[in-house]
Amino acid sequence: MNTASHRVLLSGGLELHYHEAGRGEPLVFLHGGGPGASGQSNYQRNFTYFAERGYRVLMPDLIGWGQSSKPAGLTYNFELLAGSLRAWLRALNIERCSFVGNAMGGSVALSLALDTPALVSRLVLLAPAGIADPQMYAQMPGLKALITLVTGGRPYTAESMRELFALMYHSPLDIDERVVAERTAAANTQPADLYANLKLDSHKDRLHELSCPTLLFWGASDNFCPLESSSGFLKQCSGARLVAVAACGHWLHFEQAELFNRLTLDFLRNG
C-alpha cells in the first residue's frame, strides 16, 4: 500500500514529517531511537495490515530522526519529543487516538499517556524503554553496542550498522539488507550530538498512574530492553497484559509481524 508523505510546521520553526495510510480511527506508530530510525521504515511490515482494516495509520518521524527537523545543540527530552507530537496532533485536529511504540517510541508514548491521559485511548508497547533502573539497561549487550556505534565517529558504515542489527534479531539470518542500507544513510544525516543530548527520564515511579488499557509485547531474546523490566510494569498496572515470545529479539513487530498484527488488532477492537 502506498503512503502519503506530509510535513507540519511547528512552533520554533521545527518541521515534523509523517507518513499516512488508510482512513478511520487514528492509530499512531512511534519508532525507536536507534540511529537512522523512522516511522514508516520501522513499521513497514505492519502499517498496511491496519490501514486495510479501518484505521488511519500515522507514522511520524520524531524530531531528530527521519525526515523531520534534526537540530543540533538541543536537549532531546520528553518536552521536545512528546511536546512536538502533541502539537502535531493538534494541527491534525486529533483529540484522542491509540499509540503503538517500540523502545524509545514506547517511552515517548508513555510520556503522552501519563501527562495527557485524555489524548491516549489505548497503548501497545513493544519492549518500551525507561521503565526500570538505568543499571538494568546498562548491562544489555545491544545498548552497549549502540553506545559504541554512536560514540565512534562518523560516517556510520553499513558494516557497523549490520553489527548492531545482528543484536536486534533472534537470528542474524533475518537481517534485511535493504533496511540496513536505509538506516545507514539516514543515520548519517542526524546531528552528531544527538545521543549526547538525549535525556529521557525513567517512568518507573509513575507507572501506577497509567489509566488506559495497555498491551505489552516482548521478545524473550531482546538484547536492548530487558524482559525482566516488564515485571515492575505489570505490578504497577493491573490492567496491562504481556505477550512474551520465545525465539524473538528486539524487533518483535518485524520478526513476528503476523502474530503482532493479529494480536494488536484484537486488542484495539476488543480490549
Protein Blocks (a to p, Z undefined) as FASTA:
>chain_A
ZZdddddddehhiacddddededjdddddddfbehiafklmmmmmmmmmmmnopacdddd
dehiajbccdehiacdfklmmmmmmmmmmmnopabdcdddehjlmmmmmmmmmmmmmlpm
bdcdehiehiacfklmmmpmklmmmmmmmmnopaddfklmmmmmmmmpmblklpcfklmm
mmmmmmmmpcfklmmmmccddfklmmmmpmbdcdddddfklckbgfklmmmmmmmmmmbc
cdddehiafklmlmmmmmmmmmmmmmmmnZZ
